[in-house]
Amino acid sequence: MKQALDISEISQLSPSTRNDRALGIRDALRAAIVDRRLAPGTRLPEAEVGSLFNVSRTVARHALQMLTFEGVVQTERNRGACVSNPTPDEARQVFAARRLIEPNLLSAAIERMTDADIVRFRKQLAEEDHHKSERSVEARRLEIKASGDFHLMIASVSGNTVLEKFMNELVVRSSLVIALYGRSGVSSCGHAEHEDILAALSARDCEWATRSMLHHLDLMERDLDLRPREGLTLKDALSF
């Protein structure tokens, strides 16, 4: 009966519509992971995901498979999907990968960057600073997102779409690592460090920018303390 219901629902949707819905679910779940509303280990049952988004289990399964391919969701036989729970070694690997990729993105960004891009970077940091000055859970979430967006903007300006895709995945994985191991209020991206990186970008000084970025990543990794944290339920995290 359950399988017949899925087939009935799917038959009413075109392949492009089903894919668009799956992409929307993937983006919503990824956003909840990035700003740490969904903690590592949070279970993501297909039935619940489908119910929350008002789609079939098949569409929900497709969204979860996309996140599994990105490495931010893991699926176990007879247990279903859950937010990935990185080990300490995997956490170190994430930052090692960022140290390899981000200096190259900075170099490419400096070559292609326009004055308009600098203005956009300044607006991004102003948004980050605004959220940082507020004292609420929602402001904290928005600050975390803005912090990650700063790094993604560098990747976007670089013009390297392959590395930009890798950075999207690394930012999500970094959020998982920080959610699991980070000290509260310490392991998120430092606003002052972002200011220093932007100053180097504005000066078109690749050596300075690289040195600042590596220092920034070192501080983020150094603040990991391996203490697990509890997250919200799937329903609460998605505000349903």
C-alpha positions in Angstrom: 0.0 0.0 0.0 2.8 2.4 0.9 4.6 1.7 -2.4 1.3 2.3 -4.4 0.8 5.6 -2.6 4.3 6.8 -3.7 3.7 5.7 -7.3 0.4 7.5 -7.3 2.0 10.7 -6.0 4.9 10.5 -8.4 2.7 10.0 -11.4 1.2 13.4 -10.8 4.5 15.2 -11.0 6.8 15.7 -14.0 10.5 14.5 -13.6 11.6 18.2 -13.5 9.1 19.0 -10.8 10.2 16.1 -8.7 13.8 17.1 -9.1 13.0 20.7 -8.2 11.3 19.6 -5.0 14.1 17.3 -4.1 16.6 20.1 -4.6 14.5 22.4 -2.4 14.5 19.9 0.4 18.2 19.3 0.0 18.9 23.1 0.2 16.6 23.4 3.3 18.3 20.5 5.1 21.8 21.7 4.1 21.0 25.2 5.4 19.8 23.8 8.7 23.1 21.9 8.9 25.3 24.8 7.9 23.9 27.1 10.7 24.0 24.2 13.2 20.2 23.8 13.8 20.7 20.2 12.9 23.5 18.6 14.9 25.6 15.6 13.8 23.8 12.4 14.3 20.3 13.8 13.9 18.1 11.2 12.3 16.4 12.1 9.0 13.7 9.5 8.5 12.3 9.5 4.9 8.8 9.4 6.1 9.2 12.4 8.4 11.1 14.4 5.8 8.4 13.7 3.3 5.6 14.6 5.7 7.3 17.9 6.7 7.8 19.0 3.1 4.5 17.4 1.8 6.2 15.2 -0.7 6.4 11.4 -1.3 9.0 9.3 0.4 10.6 8.8 -3.0 11.2 12.5 -3.4 12.5 12.8 0.1 14.8 9.8 -0.5 16.2 11.6 -3.6 17.0 14.7 -1.6 18.7 12.6 1.1 20.7 10.8 -1.5 22.0 14.1 -2.9 23.2 15.1 0.6 24.7 11.6 1.1 26.7 12.2 -2.1 28.0 15.5 -0.7 29.1 13.7 2.5 26.9 15.6 4.9 24.4 12.8 5.4 25.2 9.2 6.0 22.8 6.2 5.4 23.1 3.0 7.3 21.3 -0.2 6.4 18.2 -0.8 8.5 18.7 2.6 10.3 18.1 5.1 7.5 19.7 8.5 7.1 21.2 10.9 9.6 23.3 14.0 9.6 27.0 12.9 9.3 28.9 12.5 12.5 32.6 13.3 11.6 35.4 11.7 13.6 38.3 13.7 14.9 40.4 12.5 12.0 37.8 13.6 9.5 37.6 16.9 11.2 41.3 17.4 10.7 41.0 16.3 7.1 38.3 19.0 6.5 40.6 21.8 7.6 43.6 20.2 5.8 41.5 20.4 2.6 40.6 24.0 3.2 44.2 24.9 3.7 44.9 23.5 0.3 42.0 25.0 -1.5 41.4 28.5 -0.1 44.8 30.0 -0.8 44.3 29.1 -4.5 40.8 30.6 -4.4 42.3 33.8 -2.9 44.9 34.0 -5.6 42.3 33.6 -8.4 39.9 36.0 -6.7 42.5 38.8 -6.5 43.2 38.4 -10.2 39.5 38.7 -11.1 38.2 41.0 -8.4 36.5 44.3 -9.2 35.7 47.3 -7.1 32.1 46.2 -7.1 33.2 42.9 -5.5 35.0 44.7 -2.8 31.8 46.6 -2.0 29.9 43.3 -1.8 32.5 41.9 0.6 32.1 44.9 2.8 28.4 44.6 2.8 28.8 40.9 3.7 31.0 41.8 6.7 28.6 44.5 7.8 25.8 41.9 7.8 28.0 39.6 9.8 28.8 42.4 12.3 25.2 43.3 12.6 24.2 39.8 13.6 27.2 39.4 15.9 26.0 42.5 17.9 22.6 41.0 18.6 21.8 38.6 21.4 19.4 36.0 20.2 19.5 32.4 18.9 18.2 33.5 15.5 20.9 36.2 15.3 23.5 33.6 16.1 22.3 31.4 13.4 22.4 34.2 10.8 25.9 35.2 12.0 27.1 31.6 11.4 25.5 31.6 7.9 27.1 35.0 7.1 30.5 33.8 8.2 30.3 30.8 5.9 29.0 33.0 3.1 32.2 35.2 3.3 34.3 32.2 2.3 31.8 31.2 -0.4 31.9 34.7 -1.9 35.7 34.3 -2.3 35.1 31.1 -4.1 32.5 32.7 -6.3 34.7 35.6 -7.3 37.6 33.2 -8.1 35.6 32.0 -11.1 36.7 28.4 -10.5 33.3 26.6 -10.5 34.8 23.2 -9.6 36.6 24.6 -6.5 33.5 26.6 -5.6 31.5 23.4 -5.5 34.2 21.8 -3.2 34.0 24.9 -1.0 30.3 24.6 -0.6 30.8 21.0 0.6 33.7 22.0 2.9 31.7 24.8 4.5 28.9 22.4 5.3 31.4 19.8 6.6 33.1 22.5 8.7 29.8 23.4 10.2 29.3 19.7 11.2 32.8 19.6 12.7 32.2 22.9 14.6 28.8 21.8 15.8 30.2 18.6 17.2 33.6 19.7 18.6 33.6 23.5 18.7 33.6 25.6 21.8 30.5 27.8 22.1 31.1 31.2 20.6 34.7 30.5 19.8 34.9 28.2 16.8 32.8 30.2 14.4 34.6 32.4 11.9 36.3 35.4 13.6 34.9 38.7 12.3 38.2 40.5 12.9 40.0 37.8 10.9 37.6 38.3 8.0 38.3 42.0 8.2 42.0 41.3 7.9 41.5 39.0 4.9 39.3 41.6 3.2 42.0 44.3 3.8 44.5 42.0 2.0 42.1 41.4 -0.8 41.4 45.1 -1.2 45.2 45.7 -1.4 45.5 42.9 -4.0 48.2 41.4 -1.8 48.1 37.6 -2.3 50.8 36.8 0.2 49.1 38.8 3.0 45.7 37.3 2.1 47.0 33.8 2.2 48.9 34.3 5.4 45.7 35.8 7.0 43.5 32.9 5.7 45.8 30.2 7.0 46.0 31.9 10.4 42.2 32.1 10.4 41.8 28.4 9.6 44.5 27.5 12.2 42.5 29.4 14.9 39.3 27.7 13.9 40.8 24.2 14.2 42.7 25.0 17.4 39.4 25.8 19.1 37.9 22.4 18.5 37.6 20.6 21.9 35.9 17.3 20.9 32.9 17.8 23.2 29.6 16.6 21.6 26.7 18.9 21.5 22.9 18.3 21.3 20.9 19.7 18.5 17.2 20.3 17.8 14.8 17.6 16.4 14.3 17.6 12.7 10.9 19.2 13.0 12.0 22.0 15.3 15.2 22.7 13.3 13.1 23.3 10.1 10.6 25.4 12.1 7.6 23.2 11.1 
